[in-house]
Amino acid sequence: MCTCCCGSSTAPTPLGGVLPGGERRPDLRDHARWLAGQDTTAARQFWARAVPPPRAATRPGRPGGATGQSGPGVLHTRLRAPETLRLRSWAALRGAAESSALHLVWALLLYRAAGVAGPLPVSFGVQLSGRDIALPGAAGIPGLLDSPLPMTVTVDPAAPLADLLHQVRDTLLDLAAYPWASTETIRAWAPRPPAAPAPAAGPGPVAGPVAGPAAGVGPLCGAGGTLVRFDGPLVLPKVLRGELAAQGVHADTPRNAAGAAGGPLTLAARHDSAGGLVLGLFYDRAQLADEDAAALHSQCVRLLRALPEFRQAQASAGQLLDLLARAAAPRMARPVPPAPHPALTVLRPGHPHADVICLVTAPGVPAGSYDLFVRGHRGPEEIVAVHGDGAPGVLHQASGPGRRLVLCGCGPGGRAAYELAQRTPHAPGMVSAVVMTGIGDAAASASALARGVRSVLTPPP
């Protein structure tokens, strides 16, 4: 999906033509205008008090050594239909959905991994669609509108389980009031320390590191936290299937790329056709070894299956955790502080009047995909790289009179590019285009990015 934030949008088809029915609206341009017109006062006030505190537990494993492994890992377990029905009924009798039961169990596992006694705040990401907004037709906008939002609750092992269930339920309802907020805007709204003096500009990469997390704020969704998502059924509308078939395009059943969230671990739940609940654990093997991931997954499922047995109103969170008393807590590799990212790096010089292609890097972008794109690009454009956490002002160093800046990225990099474009003040005459693609392996991601970029480039005079 390619979108010009200050121009037209286009969705290239595999056959290189134009889809029937004309231009589809609303699209990401309408979404951007809707966002720009929002009064953020209430959202700012909410996130000023709802961001995770620095002491919040965010890791599901206790500190350990290096795993000696690398690459993505995935585990799947299924709760049978009767077990799923019991879990749903247990939550419903207490005024909550089964997704809240999953959030409760995950909060308990984060608390257990912290190894403390007494109440403790825990925080993890939850995924909202971003389409439940007051924009007509928002549900049909193609593109990445969803964003992980941090859910923070306090776990007290002596408090009733129902209290924690209601806490996660009410917190999710609060988050649902601002589904359009992104991690970047939340971080920007949080209190920050006084800004350090900007480094002097010079040739080559800008030396200053990108802005870090706000002071006094715990890890938001991303490299420091985990993500829990409860996916609904993924069905292509019949009308859309018919239109694709008329163009000779066969579309398989959509699947969520649940492991591409950029963090160390994603827990994804969905119902299958038989009424069971499928739990998928997607994890970074460099941070969580296969053995520890299997233990964590097994403990999560065990607590979910046991929840319906805790019927008494005074059954406590600690009593549920006692089921794991003889089980070893999983271990995770100790977090390594990320190396400072140069704000902007020139990957390849180009024609002085041609467009500038800006590749936005972010955790979860397929390794090597941007390198393949740079090596395969044959146009006159300059190619630069900027990290998704970079300050918007650095983009003006790459642009110039008559040059269009094209922000682009694969998967999480596409979302970061879109958010960066929203935060970038456009200079007169500078039109910023955003190219967002899905992800596959490095070669497929680079190829998709190349097709999208070609559709928005402006030939040099």
VOPAGU-2260 file (C-alpha; in pm, 1 decimal, decimal comma):
REM VOPAGU-2260
SITE   aa  ch    i         X         Y         Z
SITE  MET   A    0       0,0       0,0       0,0
SITE  CYS   A    1     147,2     333,9    -103,4
SITE  THR   A    2      20,6     658,9      39,1
SITE  CYS   A    3     115,4    1018,4     -28,2
SITE  CYS   A    4      47,9    1217,2     285,9
SITE  CYS   A    5       4,9    1535,9      85,9
SITE  GLY   A    6    -110,8    1402,9    -245,8
SITE  SER   A    7    -286,0    1109,9    -404,6
SITE  SER   A    8    -273,5     744,3    -306,5
SITE  THR   A    9    -239,6     436,3    -517,2
SITE  ALA   A   10    -258,2      63,9    -458,1
SITE  PRO   A   11     -52,5    -116,9    -724,3
SITE  THR   A   12    -210,5    -441,1    -843,7
SITE  PRO   A   13     -22,6    -756,7    -938,3
SITE  LEU   A   14    -139,5    -706,1   -1295,1
SITE  GLY   A   15     -17,5    -346,4   -1312,3
SITE  GLY   A   16    -364,2    -203,7   -1389,4
SITE  VAL   A   17    -621,7       1,1   -1204,9
SITE  LEU   A   18    -877,3    -165,4    -982,3
SITE  PRO   A   19   -1238,9    -138,3   -1103,3
SITE  GLY   A   20   -1468,5     109,5    -928,6
SITE  GLY   A   21   -1228,8     402,1    -930,1
SITE  GLU   A   22   -1049,2     546,5    -632,3
SITE  ARG   A   23   -1132,9     384,3    -299,6
SITE  ARG   A   24   -1223,6     623,6     -18,6
SITE  PRO   A   25   -1168,0     665,3     267,9
SITE  ASP   A   26    -799,2     582,2     259,6
SITE  LEU   A   27    -493,0     666,9     466,9
SITE  ARG   A   28    -511,7    1030,8     354,1
SITE  ASP   A   29    -855,7    1060,1     512,7
SITE  HIS   A   30    -728,5     883,4     823,3
SITE  ALA   A   31    -437,6    1128,5     850,0
SITE  ARG   A   32    -675,0    1425,5     815,3
SITE  TRP   A   33    -906,3    1275,3    1077,4
SITE  LEU   A   34    -613,2    1233,9    1316,5
SITE  ALA   A   35    -498,9    1590,9    1255,6
SITE  GLY   A   36    -845,0    1718,4    1351,0
SITE  GLN   A   37    -862,5    1540,2    1685,8
SITE  ASP   A   38    -857,1    1730,2    2012,9
SITE  THR   A   39    -581,3    1550,0    2201,6
SITE  THR   A   40    -636,5    1720,2    2537,6
SITE  ALA   A   41    -818,5    1427,0    2697,7
SITE  ALA   A   42    -579,4    1173,3    2543,8
SITE  ARG   A   43    -276,7    1363,8    2674,5
SITE  GLN   A   44    -424,8    1376,8    3022,2
SITE  PHE   A   45    -504,9    1005,4    3013,1
SITE  TRP   A   46    -160,8     894,7    2898,3
SITE  ALA   A   47      12,1    1128,2    3142,7
SITE  ARG   A   48    -117,7     902,9    3420,4
SITE  ALA   A   49    -149,1     572,1    3230,8
SITE  VAL   A   50     206,8     523,7    3102,2
SITE  PRO   A   51     391,3     237,3    3274,3
SITE  PRO   A   52     592,2     341,9    3582,1
SITE  PRO   A   53     966,6     266,3    3578,2
SITE  ARG   A   54     929,2     -19,5    3828,3
SITE  ALA   A   55     661,9    -201,9    3627,4
SITE  ALA   A   56     741,9    -567,0    3552,6
SITE  THR   A   57     748,1    -622,9    3176,7
SITE  ARG   A   58     953,0    -940,7    3120,8
SITE  PRO   A   59     802,0   -1292,0    3151,4
SITE  GLY   A   60    1135,1   -1449,4    3248,4
SITE  ARG   A   61    1394,4   -1396,7    3518,6
SITE  PRO   A   62    1737,6   -1263,0    3418,3
SITE  GLY   A   63    1959,0   -1531,0    3269,1
SITE  GLY   A   64    2256,8   -1572,2    3043,5
SITE  ALA   A   65    2280,9   -1575,1    2666,9
SITE  THR   A   66    2056,2   -1832,9    2500,2
SITE  GLY   A   67    2304,4   -1935,3    2231,8
SITE  GLN   A   68    2014,2   -1937,4    1986,6
SITE  SER   A   69    1889,0   -1697,9    1721,9
SITE  GLY   A   70    1598,9   -1639,2    1488,3
SITE  PRO   A   71    1224,6   -1651,9    1548,7
SITE  GLY   A   72    1048,4   -1929,5    1739,0
SITE  VAL   A   73     683,5   -2029,5    1749,6
SITE  LEU   A   74     471,7   -2259,6    1966,9
SITE  HIS   A   75     103,6   -2348,1    1937,9
SITE  THR   A   76    -131,5   -2500,6    2194,7
SITE  ARG   A   77    -507,0   -2547,3    2176,0
SITE  LEU   A   78    -770,3   -2537,9    2445,8
SITE  ARG   A   79   -1045,6   -2777,3    2344,3
SITE  ALA   A   80   -1395,2   -2638,4    2284,9
SITE  PRO   A   81   -1532,3   -2750,9    2627,6
SITE  GLU   A   82   -1232,4   -2592,8    2802,8
SITE  THR   A   83   -1281,9   -2272,3    2606,1
SITE  LEU   A   84   -1650,4   -2263,4    2695,1
SITE  ARG   A   85   -1572,0   -2306,9    3065,8
SITE  LEU   A   86   -1319,1   -2024,4    3053,5
SITE  ARG   A   87   -1562,6   -1797,1    2869,4
SITE  SER   A   88   -1840,3   -1874,8    3118,0
SITE  TRP   A   89   -1612,6   -1811,3    3417,5
SITE  ALA   A   90   -1521,1   -1466,9    3282,9
SITE  ALA   A   91   -1877,6   -1383,6    3177,8
SITE  LEU   A   92   -2016,2   -1460,7    3526,1
SITE  ARG   A   93   -1778,2   -1192,4    3653,2
SITE  GLY   A   94   -1868,8    -936,4    3388,8
SITE  ALA   A   95   -1570,8    -981,4    3158,6
SITE  ALA   A   96   -1471,0   -1144,8    2829,2
SITE  GLU   A   97   -1233,8   -1436,7    2786,1
SITE  SER   A   98    -975,3   -1193,0    2648,5
SITE  SER   A   99    -967,3   -1037,0    2996,3
SITE  ALA   A  100    -899,2   -1382,9    3142,1
SITE  LEU   A  101    -599,8   -1411,1    2907,1
SITE  HIS   A  102    -477,4   -1065,8    3014,6
SITE  LEU   A  103    -517,0   -1167,0    3379,8
SITE  VAL   A  104    -304,7   -1479,3    3334,4
SITE  TRP   A  105     -34,0   -1290,6    3146,2
SITE  ALA   A  106     -21,6   -1022,9    3418,4
SITE  LEU   A  107      28,4   -1299,9    3677,0
SITE  LEU   A  108     313,7   -1454,1    3476,2
SITE  LEU   A  109     489,2   -1117,4    3452,3
SITE  TYR   A  110     443,3   -1072,7    3826,9
SITE  ARG   A  111     583,8   -1420,1    3899,8
SITE  ALA   A  112     890,0   -1355,3    3683,1
SITE  ALA   A  113     967,6   -1037,9    3881,5
SITE  GLY   A  114    1026,7   -1250,4    4193,9
SITE  VAL   A  115     894,3    -996,0    4445,6
SITE  ALA   A  116     650,1   -1007,1    4734,5
SITE  GLY   A  117     351,1    -777,9    4769,2
SITE  PRO   A  118     173,5    -562,4    4511,3
SITE  LEU   A  119     360,2    -469,9    4192,9
SITE  PRO   A  120     256,5    -294,0    3868,9
SITE  VAL   A  121     302,0    -497,9    3553,2
SITE  SER   A  122     276,5    -376,3    3194,0
SITE  PHE   A  123     237,6    -538,7    2853,6
SITE  GLY   A  124     110,0    -437,9    2512,7
SITE  VAL   A  125    -239,4    -508,0    2386,0
SITE  GLN   A  126    -339,2    -476,4    2022,4
SITE  LEU   A  127    -636,9    -264,0    1920,1
SITE  SER   A  128    -758,0    -245,8    1561,2
SITE  GLY   A  129    -741,3     133,4    1537,9
SITE  ARG   A  130   -1057,0     120,4    1324,5
SITE  ASP   A  131   -1317,2     173,2    1597,1
SITE  ILE   A  132   -1313,5     546,7    1542,6
SITE  ALA   A  133   -1566,0     810,3    1438,5
SITE  LEU   A  134   -1451,3     812,9    1076,2
SITE  PRO   A  135   -1713,6     674,9     834,2
SITE  GLY   A  136   -1575,5     374,8     648,7
SITE  ALA   A  137   -1269,5     339,3     873,8
SITE  ALA   A  138   -1316,2     -38,1     893,8
SITE  GLY   A  139   -1242,4     -67,3     521,2
SITE  ILE   A  140    -924,6     143,6     507,0
SITE  PRO   A  141    -631,7     -67,6     386,2
SITE  GLY   A  142    -307,5     -24,0     573,7
SITE  LEU   A  143    -160,9     -56,1     920,9
SITE  LEU   A  144    -393,9     135,2    1151,9
SITE  ASP   A  145    -357,6     -90,8    1453,3
SITE  SER   A  146    -102,8     -13,0    1719,8
SITE  PRO   A  147       6,4    -185,1    2041,6
SITE  LEU   A  148     -91,0      13,0    2350,8
SITE  PRO   A  149      57,4     -43,5    2697,3
SITE  MET   A  150    -177,5    -198,5    2954,0
SITE  THR   A  151     -60,0    -140,7    3310,9
SITE  VAL   A  152    -228,1    -303,0    3611,7
SITE  THR   A  153    -123,5    -371,6    3970,8
SITE  VAL   A  154    -101,3    -735,2    4076,8
SITE  ASP   A  155    -159,7    -803,6    4446,1
SITE  PRO   A  156    -129,4   -1175,8    4526,3
SITE  ALA   A  157    -350,4   -1131,1    4832,9
SITE  ALA   A  158    -634,5    -962,5    4641,5
SITE  PRO   A  159    -927,0   -1157,1    4491,8
SITE  LEU   A  160    -888,0   -1283,5    4135,6
SITE  ALA   A  161   -1208,0   -1100,4    4044,1
SITE  ASP   A  162   -1043,4    -769,2    4136,3
SITE  LEU   A  163    -757,4    -830,5    3892,6
SITE  LEU   A  164   -1002,5    -947,6    3624,9
SITE  HIS   A  165   -1203,4    -626,0    3659,4
SITE  GLN   A  166    -882,9    -422,2    3659,8
SITE  VAL   A  167    -765,0    -557,5    3323,0
SITE  ARG   A  168   -1118,7    -527,6    3182,5
SITE  ASP   A  169   -1154,5    -163,5    3287,7
SITE  THR   A  170    -804,0     -74,0    3169,8
SITE  LEU   A  171    -878,5    -214,5    2824,7
SITE  LEU   A  172   -1199,9     -10,8    2810,1
SITE  ASP   A  173    -997,7     301,4    2893,4
SITE  LEU   A  174    -746,5     222,5    2618,4
SITE  ALA   A  175   -1030,1     168,7    2369,4
SITE  ALA   A  176   -1121,6     537,2    2399,5
SITE  TYR   A  177    -794,2     628,1    2224,4
SITE  PRO   A  178    -721,8     345,9    1976,2
SITE  TRP   A  179    -560,6     595,6    1739,0
SITE  ALA   A  180    -277,2     675,6    1981,8
SITE  SER   A  181      55,4     526,3    1877,6
SITE  THR   A  182     359,5     435,7    2083,2
SITE  GLU   A  183     538,4     740,4    1945,7
SITE  THR   A  184     263,6     985,1    2041,0
SITE  ILE   A  185     231,1     829,5    2388,2
SITE  ARG   A  186     605,4     865,0    2437,2
SITE  ALA   A  187     589,4    1224,4    2316,4
SITE  TRP   A  188     309,1    1307,2    2563,5
SITE  ALA   A  189     493,5    1160,3    2862,2
SITE  PRO   A  190     703,2    1395,5    3082,0
SITE  ARG   A  191    1054,5    1435,6    2946,8
SITE  PRO   A  192    1383,8    1560,7    3089,1
SITE  PRO   A  193    1533,6    1888,5    2962,3
SITE  ALA   A  194    1658,9    1847,0    2607,8
SITE  ALA   A  195    2033,4    1807,3    2562,7
SITE  PRO   A  196    2215,3    2045,0    2325,1
SITE  ALA   A  197    2191,9    1926,8    1965,8
SITE  PRO   A  198    2518,7    1802,0    1813,0
SITE  ALA   A  199    2676,5    2004,5    1538,9
SITE  ALA   A  200    2583,2    1889,5    1189,4
SITE  GLY   A  201    2858,3    1754,7     969,6
SITE  PRO   A  202    2918,3    1532,1     669,0
SITE  GLY   A  203    2813,7    1169,4     684,5
SITE  PRO   A  204    2584,3    1025,9     951,1
SITE  VAL   A  205    2451,7    1267,8    1209,2
SITE  ALA   A  206    2640,5    1178,6    1525,4
SITE  GLY   A  207    2371,9    1231,3    1785,2
SITE  PRO   A  208    2174,8     930,8    1909,2
SITE  VAL   A  209    1801,6     921,3    1865,0
SITE  ALA   A  210    1569,3    1030,3    2140,5
SITE  GLY   A  211    1517,2     765,9    2407,2
SITE  PRO   A  212    1218,3     687,7    2627,3
SITE  ALA   A  213    1069,0     960,1    2836,5
SITE  ALA   A  214    1204,5    1011,8    3187,2
SITE  GLY   A  215    1012,6     836,4    3460,4
SITE  VAL   A  216     835,4     606,5    3217,7
SITE  GLY   A  217     868,5     229,5    3200,0
SITE  PRO   A  218     914,9      40,8    2872,4
SITE  LEU   A  219     634,9      98,0    2624,3
SITE  CYS   A  220     536,5    -159,5    2364,1
SITE  GLY   A  221     835,3    -262,4    2158,9
SITE  ALA   A  222    1179,3    -399,1    2228,8
SITE  GLY   A  223    1137,9    -388,3    2607,4
SITE  GLY   A  224     796,1    -546,8    2648,3
SITE  THR   A  225     559,9    -822,0    2540,2
SITE  LEU   A  226     243,2    -809,6    2334,4
SITE  VAL   A  227     -83,9    -996,2    2390,0
SITE  ARG   A  228    -336,7    -995,3    2108,6
SITE  PHE   A  229    -676,5   -1160,7    2073,2
SITE  ASP   A  230    -747,0   -1195,5    1702,5
SITE  GLY   A  231   -1093,4   -1207,7    1555,8
SITE  PRO   A  232   -1184,7   -1415,6    1250,9
SITE  LEU   A  233    -996,0   -1318,9     937,3
SITE  VAL   A  234   -1237,3   -1335,2     644,8
SITE  LEU   A  235   -1215,1   -1154,0     312,0
SITE  PRO   A  236   -1551,9    -997,9     220,1
SITE  LYS   A  237   -1733,8   -1184,5     -56,4
SITE  VAL   A  238   -1750,4    -871,3    -273,4
SITE  LEU   A  239   -1374,3    -823,8    -247,5
SITE  ARG   A  240   -1311,4   -1187,6    -334,6
SITE  GLY   A  241   -1530,2   -1144,5    -642,5
SITE  GLU   A  242   -1343,6    -833,6    -756,9
SITE  LEU   A  243   -1007,5   -1003,3    -710,8
SITE  ALA   A  244   -1125,1   -1311,8    -896,7
SITE  ALA   A  245   -1240,6   -1093,2   -1186,0
SITE  GLN   A  246    -882,5    -965,9   -1211,9
SITE  GLY   A  247    -743,0   -1318,3   -1205,3
SITE  VAL   A  248    -613,7   -1280,4    -849,4
SITE  HIS   A  249    -650,8   -1570,1    -604,5
SITE  ALA   A  250    -639,2   -1467,1    -237,6
SITE  ASP   A  251    -578,7   -1716,2      41,0
SITE  THR   A  252    -730,8   -1678,9     385,9
SITE  PRO   A  253    -558,3   -1382,6     557,5
SITE  ARG   A  254    -318,2   -1459,7     839,6
SITE  ASN   A  255    -184,8   -1230,5    1107,7
SITE  ALA   A  256     192,7   -1186,3    1119,1
SITE  ALA   A  257     171,5   -1197,0    1498,3
SITE  GLY   A  258     543,5   -1233,5    1545,9
SITE  ALA   A  259     632,8    -913,5    1359,9
SITE  ALA   A  260     555,7    -674,1    1640,8
SITE  GLY   A  261     918,7    -584,2    1706,6
SITE  GLY   A  262     927,3    -709,1    2069,5
SITE  PRO   A  263    1079,9   -1021,4    2222,5
SITE  LEU   A  264     749,6   -1206,4    2257,9
SITE  THR   A  265     393,4   -1201,7    2125,6
SITE  LEU   A  266     110,9   -1414,4    2265,2
SITE  ALA   A  267    -165,2   -1443,4    2004,1
SITE  ALA   A  268    -504,1   -1603,9    2073,2
SITE  ARG   A  269    -777,0   -1689,7    1824,8
SITE  HIS   A  270   -1077,0   -1920,5    1796,7
SITE  ASP   A  271   -1065,2   -2207,5    1551,1
SITE  SER   A  272   -1356,0   -2342,7    1350,0
SITE  ALA   A  273   -1427,0   -2611,8    1612,4
SITE  GLY   A  274   -1475,2   -2360,5    1893,6
SITE  GLY   A  275   -1138,0   -2416,7    2056,4
SITE  LEU   A  276    -895,3   -2143,2    2161,7
SITE  VAL   A  277    -558,4   -2154,2    1986,0
SITE  LEU   A  278    -268,0   -1988,4    2165,8
SITE  GLY   A  279      40,2   -1902,8    1962,1
SITE  LEU   A  280     365,4   -1791,7    2123,9
SITE  PHE   A  281     597,8   -1604,5    1886,3
SITE  TYR   A  282     935,3   -1525,2    2040,6
SITE  ASP   A  283    1289,3   -1411,6    1974,8
SITE  ARG   A  284    1516,2   -1711,5    2043,1
SITE  ALA   A  285    1808,4   -1478,4    2118,9
SITE  GLN   A  286    1615,5   -1355,1    2423,4
SITE  LEU   A  287    1409,6   -1660,6    2518,2
SITE  ALA   A  288    1551,5   -2009,4    2462,2
SITE  ASP   A  289    1325,3   -2280,8    2320,5
SITE  GLU   A  290    1313,9   -2467,9    2654,0
SITE  ASP   A  291    1212,7   -2155,7    2847,2
SITE  ALA   A  292     957,5   -2056,7    2583,2
SITE  ALA   A  293     798,2   -2402,8    2609,1
SITE  ALA   A  294     785,3   -2370,4    2989,5
SITE  LEU   A  295     627,7   -2025,7    2971,2
SITE  HIS   A  296     371,4   -2139,2    2715,6
SITE  SER   A  297     284,4   -2446,0    2921,5
SITE  GLN   A  298     241,5   -2240,1    3239,2
SITE  CYS   A  299      14,1   -1993,1    3062,3
SITE  VAL   A  300    -208,6   -2272,1    2933,7
SITE  ARG   A  301    -212,3   -2441,9    3273,9
SITE  LEU   A  302    -338,4   -2126,8    3447,7
SITE  LEU   A  303    -604,1   -2069,9    3180,7
SITE  ARG   A  304    -734,2   -2424,6    3221,5
SITE  ALA   A  305    -737,6   -2388,6    3601,1
SITE  LEU   A  306    -916,2   -2053,3    3620,4
SITE  PRO   A  307   -1273,5   -2193,8    3605,0
SITE  GLU   A  308   -1199,5   -2398,4    3919,8
SITE  PHE   A  309   -1162,4   -2078,8    4125,8
SITE  ARG   A  310   -1530,2   -2011,8    4183,8
SITE  GLN   A  311   -1522,2   -1860,7    4532,9
SITE  ALA   A  312   -1544,1   -1482,6    4545,2
SITE  GLN   A  313   -1241,7   -1458,6    4775,4
SITE  ALA   A  314   -1014,0   -1685,2    4568,9
SITE  SER   A  315    -692,5   -1486,6    4541,1
SITE  ALA   A  316    -437,9   -1430,2    4266,5
SITE  GLY   A  317    -173,4   -1587,1    4487,4
SITE  GLN   A  318    -376,3   -1907,3    4515,6
SITE  LEU   A  319    -384,0   -1941,8    4138,0
SITE  LEU   A  320      -8,3   -1880,8    4118,9
SITE  ASP   A  321      46,5   -2151,0    4381,8
SITE  LEU   A  322     -29,5   -2402,9    4105,3
SITE  LEU   A  323     312,0   -2316,8    3961,0
SITE  ALA   A  324     497,5   -2339,0    4293,5
SITE  ARG   A  325     698,6   -2643,5    4185,8
SITE  ALA   A  326     761,6   -2519,6    3831,7
SITE  ALA   A  327    1081,3   -2330,3    3758,9
SITE  ALA   A  328    1035,9   -1974,9    3638,3
SITE  PRO   A  329    1151,6   -1927,3    3276,8
SITE  ARG   A  330    1478,9   -1744,5    3213,4
SITE  MET   A  331    1541,8   -1467,4    2961,7
SITE  ALA   A  332    1868,1   -1326,3    2837,6
SITE  ARG   A  333    1959,7   -1012,9    3024,3
SITE  PRO   A  334    1855,9    -703,2    2830,8
SITE  VAL   A  335    2140,5    -535,9    2646,0
SITE  PRO   A  336    2119,4    -157,3    2612,6
SITE  PRO   A  337    2073,5     -76,9    2244,1
SITE  ALA   A  338    2361,2      92,7    2069,7
SITE  PRO   A  339    2295,2     455,6    1973,2
SITE  HIS   A  340    2146,0     486,3    1626,9
SITE  PRO   A  341    2276,0     757,7    1395,2
SITE  ALA   A  342    1983,6     987,6    1326,2
SITE  LEU   A  343    2040,4     970,4     950,1
SITE  THR   A  344    2279,8     771,7     732,2
SITE  VAL   A  345    2340,9     818,4     359,8
SITE  LEU   A  346    2338,2     470,9     203,5
SITE  ARG   A  347    2383,1     583,8    -155,9
SITE  PRO   A  348    2427,1     932,2    -306,4
SITE  GLY   A  349    2203,7    1031,2    -595,2
SITE  HIS   A  350    2117,6    1298,6    -849,9
SITE  PRO   A  351    2089,0    1640,5    -676,0
SITE  HIS   A  352    1739,5    1700,7    -817,5
SITE  ALA   A  353    1599,0    1348,4    -782,8
SITE  ASP   A  354    1373,8    1224,6    -503,8
SITE  VAL   A  355    1521,3    1100,9    -177,4
SITE  ILE   A  356    1426,9     749,5     -65,2
SITE  CYS   A  357    1428,4     724,8     312,4
SITE  LEU   A  358    1429,2     369,4     452,8
SITE  VAL   A  359    1287,1     369,5     806,0
SITE  THR   A  360    1440,0     104,9    1029,1
SITE  ALA   A  361    1256,7     -56,3    1321,9
SITE  PRO   A  362    1270,3    -384,2    1516,1
SITE  GLY   A  363    1103,6    -660,7    1316,7
SITE  VAL   A  364    1206,8    -546,3     967,5
SITE  PRO   A  365    1339,4    -860,3     789,2
SITE  ALA   A  366    1718,6    -867,2     816,6
SITE  GLY   A  367    1890,4    -789,1     486,5
SITE  SER   A  368    1577,8    -661,6     309,6
SITE  TYR   A  369    1693,9    -300,0     294,9
SITE  ASP   A  370    2043,1    -404,5     181,0
SITE  LEU   A  371    1889,9    -598,4    -107,8
SITE  PHE   A  372    1669,1    -301,4    -197,4
SITE  VAL   A  373    1967,3     -63,4    -210,8
SITE  ARG   A  374    2174,9    -302,6    -422,8
SITE  GLY   A  375    1887,3    -362,5    -663,8
SITE  HIS   A  376    1771,5      -2,4    -710,4
SITE  ARG   A  377    1881,8     144,2   -1043,9
SITE  GLY   A  378    1728,1     492,3   -1028,3
SITE  PRO   A  379    1900,6     828,3    -971,3
SITE  GLU   A  380    1749,7     874,3    -624,9
SITE  GLU   A  381    1956,2     926,3    -313,8
SITE  ILE   A  382    1888,9     656,0     -51,1
SITE  VAL   A  383    1917,6     731,1     319,1
SITE  ALA   A  384    1825,0     540,8     635,9
SITE  VAL   A  385    1666,7     681,5     949,7
SITE  HIS   A  386    1563,3     498,9    1263,3
SITE  GLY   A  387    1193,7     500,0    1348,1
SITE  ASP   A  388    1268,1     666,3    1684,4
SITE  GLY   A  389    1455,6     951,6    1519,3
SITE  ALA   A  390    1363,4    1315,4    1553,7
SITE  PRO   A  391    1143,1    1437,6    1265,4
SITE  GLY   A  392    1364,8    1742,4    1205,7
SITE  VAL   A  393    1648,3    1525,9    1076,2
SITE  LEU   A  394    1448,1    1449,3     760,6
SITE  HIS   A  395    1486,9    1806,0     641,8
SITE  GLN   A  396    1861,6    1746,1     614,0
SITE  ALA   A  397    1790,3    1492,9     340,3
SITE  SER   A  398    1541,9    1698,2     140,0
SITE  GLY   A  399    1593,0    2008,0     -67,4
SITE  PRO   A  400    1416,1    2243,9    -307,5
SITE  GLY   A  401    1218,4    2046,8    -563,1
SITE  ARG   A  402    1312,2    1713,4    -406,7
SITE  ARG   A  403    1043,5    1484,9    -273,6
SITE  LEU   A  404    1112,7    1277,6      33,7
SITE  VAL   A  405     972,6     923,2       9,1
SITE  LEU   A  406     948,9     751,4     348,5
SITE  CYS   A  407     918,2     375,2     321,7
SITE  GLY   A  408     948,1      58,4     523,2
SITE  CYS   A  409     858,8    -309,8     545,3
SITE  GLY   A  410     617,5    -431,0     814,5
SITE  PRO   A  411     703,7    -250,8    1140,6
SITE  GLY   A  412     923,7     -15,2     938,5
SITE  GLY   A  413     616,7      87,1     734,9
SITE  ARG   A  414     422,3     171,4    1049,0
SITE  ALA   A  415     721,6     366,7    1182,2
SITE  ALA   A  416     746,8     553,4     849,2
SITE  TYR   A  417     380,3     652,0     865,5
SITE  GLU   A  418     412,3     771,9    1226,0
SITE  LEU   A  419     729,7     963,9    1140,8
SITE  ALA   A  420     552,0    1133,1     849,5
SITE  GLN   A  421     270,3    1239,0    1083,0
SITE  ARG   A  422     521,8    1399,7    1320,0
SITE  THR   A  423     723,4    1573,5    1048,0
SITE  PRO   A  424     640,0    1939,2     971,4
SITE  HIS   A  425     629,8    1972,4     593,7
SITE  ALA   A  426     828,4    2261,4     450,7
SITE  PRO   A  427     668,0    2463,7     169,6
SITE  GLY   A  428     700,9    2273,9    -155,6
SITE  MET   A  429     811,8    1949,7       7,0
SITE  VAL   A  430     566,1    1663,8     -45,7
SITE  SER   A  431     626,7    1355,0     166,8
SITE  ALA   A  432     510,5    1017,8      33,0
SITE  VAL   A  433     488,4     704,1     247,0
SITE  VAL   A  434     527,7     351,9     111,0
SITE  MET   A  435     416,3      71,5     343,0
SITE  THR   A  436     455,7    -296,0     254,2
SITE  GLY   A  437     406,2    -628,6     425,9
SITE  ILE   A  438     688,1    -864,2     513,3
SITE  GLY   A  439     818,0   -1197,5     391,1
SITE  ASP   A  440    1175,6   -1313,3     360,7
SITE  ALA   A  441    1446,3   -1058,1     279,4
SITE  ALA   A  442    1416,6   -1097,6     -99,6
SITE  ALA   A  443    1035,3   -1083,7    -106,7
SITE  SER   A  444    1029,5    -780,8     124,3
SITE  ALA   A  445    1286,7    -595,8     -88,1
SITE  SER   A  446    1092,8    -676,7    -406,6
SITE  ALA   A  447     763,2    -551,6    -260,8
SITE  LEU   A  448     933,0    -235,2    -142,1
SITE  ALA   A  449    1085,7    -175,5    -484,8
SITE  ARG   A  450     745,3    -205,9    -657,3
SITE  GLY   A  451     586,6      35,7    -415,2
SITE  VAL   A  452     866,9     291,4    -442,2
SITE  ARG   A  453     860,3     286,9    -822,4
SITE  SER   A  454     490,9     382,8    -818,1
SITE  VAL   A  455     553,3     713,4    -638,1
SITE  LEU   A  456     889,2     830,3    -771,4
SITE  THR   A  457     920,0    1151,4    -971,0
SITE  PRO   A  458    1161,0    1139,2   -1268,9
SITE  PRO   A  459    1441,5    1400,6   -1247,6
SITE  PRO   A  460    1414,1    1700,6   -1481,5
